[in-house]
Amino acid sequence: MNMLRNIDSLPRLPLWAQVLVAARILERAALAMAPSGDVSTTLADAYQALQRCARDGGGVSRERACFNRAAALHTRPDVDQSLAACAASVIDAARAAEAALDFPIDSTVTASVRRAIAAIGSDPRISQTQLVILVASDVDQIAFALSEISVGTYDGLTDHVFGRLAPVHALTLVEPRPTPESLAR
């Protein structure tokens, strides 16, 4: 996931803005990769809860049950593991963003956001270029919206920020290139 290192402006965003970037990647991935039914509903609930936390600048404890259900998806065989890892990492980022009010763990938020994005990027059906463009686009849109208002490092985002964001669409999944081993079969 070396291409993501080029997104230098991610750590300069407020903590909840970083969480929002990862939540939007989770939403895109869930729309493309989640099986219908309870997994899809669990992930939809999780990314909506993450957006509420980003808007409010906290509230992770209020969303605990929802986050616990989403974080537990990795134990299910019917769930894509890159999607489950992304969900767990975004939730970790939200928990760290809220904890950063009391402890100096700001870099933990950025690390968790990067892990969430890398988890989705590890899926061979995901184009790295597509992923980097979407992350960079979200970072730029959020940074622009934040430049119009005053939001501190630990503040929640406002409706102004959410109103400036382009809609989220599902990631485009591509058939991975065949490996020499698969061609030999």
BATORMAR-901234 format. One record per residue (C-alpha): x, y negated, z negated; residue in one letter; residue number from 1. Coordinates in Angstrom, 1 decimal. Example, Ala and Ser with C-alpha at 12.3 -4.5 7.8 and 13.67 -1.06 7.14 Angstrom:
REM residues 2
<rec x="12.3" y="4.5" z="-7.8" residuo="A" num="1"/>
<rec x="13.7" y="1.1" z="-7.1" residuo="S" num="2"/>
REM end
This chain:
REM residues 185
<rec x="0.0" y="0.0" z="0.0" residuo="M" num="1"/>
<rec x="2.9" y="-2.3" z="0.8" residuo="N" num="2"/>
<rec x="0.7" y="-4.7" z="2.8" residuo="M" num="3"/>
<rec x="-1.1" y="-5.8" z="-0.3" residuo="L" num="4"/>
<rec x="2.1" y="-7.2" z="-1.7" residuo="R" num="5"/>
<rec x="1.7" y="-10.0" z="0.9" residuo="N" num="6"/>
<rec x="-1.3" y="-11.3" z="-1.0" residuo="I" num="7"/>
<rec x="0.8" y="-13.5" z="-3.3" residuo="D" num="8"/>
<rec x="-2.1" y="-15.8" z="-4.2" residuo="S" num="9"/>
<rec x="-4.1" y="-13.1" z="-6.0" residuo="L" num="10"/>
<rec x="-2.3" y="-13.6" z="-9.4" residuo="P" num="11"/>
<rec x="-2.8" y="-17.4" z="-9.2" residuo="R" num="12"/>
<rec x="-6.6" y="-17.0" z="-9.3" residuo="L" num="13"/>
<rec x="-8.4" y="-17.2" z="-12.6" residuo="P" num="14"/>
<rec x="-8.8" y="-13.7" z="-14.2" residuo="L" num="15"/>
<rec x="-12.5" y="-13.4" z="-13.5" residuo="W" num="16"/>
<rec x="-11.9" y="-14.4" z="-9.9" residuo="A" num="17"/>
<rec x="-9.4" y="-11.5" z="-9.6" residuo="Q" num="18"/>
<rec x="-12.1" y="-9.1" z="-11.0" residuo="V" num="19"/>
<rec x="-14.5" y="-10.4" z="-8.5" residuo="L" num="20"/>
<rec x="-12.1" y="-9.7" z="-5.6" residuo="V" num="21"/>
<rec x="-11.8" y="-6.1" z="-6.8" residuo="A" num="22"/>
<rec x="-15.6" y="-5.8" z="-7.4" residuo="A" num="23"/>
<rec x="-16.3" y="-6.9" z="-3.9" residuo="R" num="24"/>
<rec x="-13.9" y="-4.2" z="-2.6" residuo="I" num="25"/>
<rec x="-15.7" y="-1.6" z="-4.8" residuo="L" num="26"/>
<rec x="-19.0" y="-2.7" z="-3.3" residuo="E" num="27"/>
<rec x="-17.7" y="-2.5" z="0.2" residuo="R" num="28"/>
<rec x="-16.3" y="1.0" z="-0.4" residuo="A" num="29"/>
<rec x="-19.4" y="2.2" z="-2.2" residuo="A" num="30"/>
<rec x="-21.6" y="1.1" z="0.7" residuo="L" num="31"/>
<rec x="-19.4" y="3.2" z="3.0" residuo="A" num="32"/>
<rec x="-18.3" y="6.1" z="0.9" residuo="M" num="33"/>
<rec x="-20.8" y="6.8" z="-1.9" residuo="A" num="34"/>
<rec x="-23.2" y="9.7" z="-1.4" residuo="P" num="35"/>
<rec x="-26.8" y="8.6" z="-1.7" residuo="S" num="36"/>
<rec x="-28.6" y="9.2" z="-5.0" residuo="G" num="37"/>
<rec x="-27.4" y="8.7" z="-8.5" residuo="D" num="38"/>
<rec x="-23.7" y="8.0" z="-7.5" residuo="V" num="39"/>
<rec x="-24.7" y="5.2" z="-5.2" residuo="S" num="40"/>
<rec x="-27.0" y="3.8" z="-7.9" residuo="T" num="41"/>
<rec x="-24.4" y="4.0" z="-10.6" residuo="T" num="42"/>
<rec x="-21.8" y="2.2" z="-8.4" residuo="L" num="43"/>
<rec x="-24.4" y="-0.5" z="-7.4" residuo="A" num="44"/>
<rec x="-25.2" y="-1.0" z="-11.0" residuo="D" num="45"/>
<rec x="-21.5" y="-1.3" z="-11.8" residuo="A" num="46"/>
<rec x="-20.6" y="-3.8" z="-9.2" residuo="Y" num="47"/>
<rec x="-23.6" y="-5.9" z="-10.1" residuo="Q" num="48"/>
<rec x="-22.6" y="-5.8" z="-13.7" residuo="A" num="49"/>
<rec x="-19.0" y="-6.7" z="-12.8" residuo="L" num="50"/>
<rec x="-20.4" y="-9.8" z="-10.9" residuo="Q" num="51"/>
<rec x="-22.5" y="-10.8" z="-13.9" residuo="R" num="52"/>
<rec x="-19.4" y="-10.5" z="-16.1" residuo="C" num="53"/>
<rec x="-17.3" y="-12.6" z="-13.6" residuo="A" num="54"/>
<rec x="-20.1" y="-15.2" z="-13.5" residuo="R" num="55"/>
<rec x="-20.5" y="-15.3" z="-17.3" residuo="D" num="56"/>
<rec x="-16.8" y="-15.0" z="-18.1" residuo="G" num="57"/>
<rec x="-17.4" y="-12.0" z="-20.3" residuo="G" num="58"/>
<rec x="-20.2" y="-9.7" z="-21.4" residuo="G" num="59"/>
<rec x="-18.3" y="-6.4" z="-20.9" residuo="V" num="60"/>
<rec x="-19.7" y="-5.0" z="-24.1" residuo="S" num="61"/>
<rec x="-23.2" y="-5.8" z="-22.9" residuo="R" num="62"/>
<rec x="-22.5" y="-3.7" z="-19.8" residuo="E" num="63"/>
<rec x="-20.7" y="-0.9" z="-21.7" residuo="R" num="64"/>
<rec x="-23.2" y="1.9" z="-20.9" residuo="A" num="65"/>
<rec x="-23.2" y="1.0" z="-17.2" residuo="C" num="66"/>
<rec x="-19.4" y="0.8" z="-17.1" residuo="F" num="67"/>
<rec x="-19.0" y="4.1" z="-18.9" residuo="N" num="68"/>
<rec x="-21.3" y="5.9" z="-16.4" residuo="R" num="69"/>
<rec x="-19.2" y="4.5" z="-13.5" residuo="A" num="70"/>
<rec x="-15.9" y="5.2" z="-15.1" residuo="A" num="71"/>
<rec x="-17.0" y="8.9" z="-15.6" residuo="A" num="72"/>
<rec x="-17.6" y="9.4" z="-11.9" residuo="L" num="73"/>
<rec x="-14.0" y="10.8" z="-11.5" residuo="H" num="74"/>
<rec x="-15.2" y="14.0" z="-13.2" residuo="T" num="75"/>
<rec x="-17.7" y="14.8" z="-10.5" residuo="R" num="76"/>
<rec x="-16.7" y="16.9" z="-7.5" residuo="P" num="77"/>
<rec x="-19.2" y="15.2" z="-5.2" residuo="D" num="78"/>
<rec x="-17.6" y="11.8" z="-5.6" residuo="V" num="79"/>
<rec x="-14.7" y="10.6" z="-3.5" residuo="D" num="80"/>
<rec x="-11.8" y="10.3" z="-5.9" residuo="Q" num="81"/>
<rec x="-10.4" y="7.1" z="-4.3" residuo="S" num="82"/>
<rec x="-13.8" y="5.5" z="-4.9" residuo="L" num="83"/>
<rec x="-13.9" y="6.8" z="-8.5" residuo="A" num="84"/>
<rec x="-10.4" y="5.5" z="-9.2" residuo="A" num="85"/>
<rec x="-11.3" y="2.1" z="-7.7" residuo="C" num="86"/>
<rec x="-14.4" y="1.9" z="-10.0" residuo="A" num="87"/>
<rec x="-12.3" y="2.8" z="-13.1" residuo="A" num="88"/>
<rec x="-9.6" y="0.3" z="-12.2" residuo="S" num="89"/>
<rec x="-12.1" y="-2.6" z="-11.6" residuo="V" num="90"/>
<rec x="-13.7" y="-1.8" z="-14.9" residuo="I" num="91"/>
<rec x="-10.3" y="-1.8" z="-16.6" residuo="D" num="92"/>
<rec x="-9.6" y="-5.2" z="-15.0" residuo="A" num="93"/>
<rec x="-12.9" y="-6.6" z="-16.4" residuo="A" num="94"/>
<rec x="-12.1" y="-5.3" z="-19.9" residuo="R" num="95"/>
<rec x="-8.7" y="-6.8" z="-19.7" residuo="A" num="96"/>
<rec x="-10.0" y="-10.1" z="-18.5" residuo="A" num="97"/>
<rec x="-12.3" y="-10.3" z="-21.5" residuo="E" num="98"/>
<rec x="-9.6" y="-9.2" z="-23.9" residuo="A" num="99"/>
<rec x="-7.2" y="-11.8" z="-22.5" residuo="A" num="100"/>
<rec x="-9.2" y="-14.4" z="-24.5" residuo="L" num="101"/>
<rec x="-7.6" y="-12.9" z="-27.6" residuo="D" num="102"/>
<rec x="-4.4" y="-11.2" z="-26.4" residuo="F" num="103"/>
<rec x="-1.7" y="-12.2" z="-23.9" residuo="P" num="104"/>
<rec x="-2.5" y="-9.5" z="-21.3" residuo="I" num="105"/>
<rec x="-3.2" y="-11.6" z="-18.2" residuo="D" num="106"/>
<rec x="-0.9" y="-9.6" z="-16.0" residuo="S" num="107"/>
<rec x="-2.9" y="-6.4" z="-16.9" residuo="T" num="108"/>
<rec x="-5.9" y="-7.9" z="-15.0" residuo="V" num="109"/>
<rec x="-3.8" y="-8.4" z="-11.9" residuo="T" num="110"/>
<rec x="-2.3" y="-4.9" z="-12.2" residuo="A" num="111"/>
<rec x="-5.7" y="-3.3" z="-12.6" residuo="S" num="112"/>
<rec x="-7.1" y="-5.3" z="-9.6" residuo="V" num="113"/>
<rec x="-4.1" y="-4.1" z="-7.5" residuo="R" num="114"/>
<rec x="-4.7" y="-0.5" z="-8.6" residuo="R" num="115"/>
<rec x="-8.4" y="-0.7" z="-7.6" residuo="A" num="116"/>
<rec x="-7.5" y="-2.0" z="-4.2" residuo="I" num="117"/>
<rec x="-4.7" y="0.6" z="-3.8" residuo="A" num="118"/>
<rec x="-7.1" y="3.4" z="-4.8" residuo="A" num="119"/>
<rec x="-9.4" y="2.5" z="-1.9" residuo="I" num="120"/>
<rec x="-6.4" y="2.0" z="0.4" residuo="G" num="121"/>
<rec x="-5.2" y="5.5" z="-0.4" residuo="S" num="122"/>
<rec x="-8.1" y="7.0" z="1.5" residuo="D" num="123"/>
<rec x="-6.9" y="7.9" z="5.0" residuo="P" num="124"/>
<rec x="-10.2" y="6.8" z="6.5" residuo="R" num="125"/>
<rec x="-9.6" y="3.2" z="5.4" residuo="I" num="126"/>
<rec x="-7.6" y="1.0" z="7.7" residuo="S" num="127"/>
<rec x="-4.9" y="-0.8" z="5.7" residuo="Q" num="128"/>
<rec x="-5.2" y="-3.8" z="8.0" residuo="T" num="129"/>
<rec x="-9.0" y="-4.0" z="7.4" residuo="Q" num="130"/>
<rec x="-8.5" y="-3.8" z="3.7" residuo="L" num="131"/>
<rec x="-5.8" y="-6.5" z="3.6" residuo="V" num="132"/>
<rec x="-7.9" y="-8.8" z="5.7" residuo="I" num="133"/>
<rec x="-10.9" y="-8.4" z="3.5" residuo="L" num="134"/>
<rec x="-8.9" y="-9.0" z="0.3" residuo="V" num="135"/>
<rec x="-7.1" y="-12.0" z="1.7" residuo="A" num="136"/>
<rec x="-10.5" y="-13.4" z="2.9" residuo="S" num="137"/>
<rec x="-12.1" y="-13.0" z="-0.5" residuo="D" num="138"/>
<rec x="-9.0" y="-14.5" z="-2.2" residuo="V" num="139"/>
<rec x="-9.1" y="-17.5" z="0.2" residuo="D" num="140"/>
<rec x="-12.9" y="-18.0" z="-0.1" residuo="Q" num="141"/>
<rec x="-12.8" y="-17.9" z="-3.9" residuo="I" num="142"/>
<rec x="-9.7" y="-20.1" z="-4.1" residuo="A" num="143"/>
<rec x="-11.4" y="-22.7" z="-1.8" residuo="F" num="144"/>
<rec x="-14.6" y="-22.6" z="-3.9" residuo="A" num="145"/>
<rec x="-12.5" y="-23.0" z="-7.1" residuo="L" num="146"/>
<rec x="-10.7" y="-26.0" z="-5.6" residuo="S" num="147"/>
<rec x="-13.9" y="-27.9" z="-5.4" residuo="E" num="148"/>
<rec x="-14.7" y="-27.4" z="-9.1" residuo="I" num="149"/>
<rec x="-12.8" y="-27.1" z="-12.4" residuo="S" num="150"/>
<rec x="-12.4" y="-23.5" z="-13.5" residuo="V" num="151"/>
<rec x="-9.7" y="-22.5" z="-16.0" residuo="G" num="152"/>
<rec x="-7.8" y="-19.2" z="-16.1" residuo="T" num="153"/>
<rec x="-10.2" y="-17.6" z="-18.6" residuo="Y" num="154"/>
<rec x="-13.4" y="-19.2" z="-17.5" residuo="D" num="155"/>
<rec x="-16.3" y="-17.4" z="-15.8" residuo="G" num="156"/>
<rec x="-17.1" y="-18.3" z="-12.3" residuo="L" num="157"/>
<rec x="-20.1" y="-20.4" z="-11.4" residuo="T" num="158"/>
<rec x="-23.0" y="-20.1" z="-9.0" residuo="D" num="159"/>
<rec x="-21.0" y="-22.6" z="-6.8" residuo="H" num="160"/>
<rec x="-18.3" y="-19.9" z="-6.3" residuo="V" num="161"/>
<rec x="-20.8" y="-17.1" z="-5.6" residuo="F" num="162"/>
<rec x="-22.7" y="-19.4" z="-3.2" residuo="G" num="163"/>
<rec x="-19.5" y="-19.9" z="-1.1" residuo="R" num="164"/>
<rec x="-18.8" y="-16.2" z="-0.5" residuo="L" num="165"/>
<rec x="-19.6" y="-14.4" z="2.7" residuo="A" num="166"/>
<rec x="-21.9" y="-11.4" z="2.3" residuo="P" num="167"/>
<rec x="-20.4" y="-8.0" z="1.6" residuo="V" num="168"/>
<rec x="-20.6" y="-5.3" z="4.2" residuo="H" num="169"/>
<rec x="-19.5" y="-1.7" z="4.1" residuo="A" num="170"/>
<rec x="-16.0" y="-0.8" z="5.0" residuo="L" num="171"/>
<rec x="-15.5" y="0.7" z="8.4" residuo="T" num="172"/>
<rec x="-14.3" y="4.3" z="8.0" residuo="L" num="173"/>
<rec x="-12.1" y="5.7" z="10.7" residuo="V" num="174"/>
<rec x="-11.2" y="9.3" z="11.5" residuo="E" num="175"/>
<rec x="-7.6" y="9.8" z="10.2" residuo="P" num="176"/>
<rec x="-5.0" y="10.6" z="12.8" residuo="R" num="177"/>
<rec x="-4.3" y="14.3" z="12.9" residuo="P" num="178"/>
<rec x="-1.2" y="15.5" z="11.2" residuo="T" num="179"/>
<rec x="1.2" y="18.0" z="12.9" residuo="P" num="180"/>
<rec x="0.0" y="20.6" z="10.4" residuo="E" num="181"/>
<rec x="-3.6" y="20.1" z="11.3" residuo="S" num="182"/>
<rec x="-2.9" y="20.3" z="15.0" residuo="L" num="183"/>
<rec x="-1.0" y="23.6" z="14.5" residuo="A" num="184"/>
<rec x="-4.1" y="25.2" z="13.0" residuo="R" num="185"/>
REM end
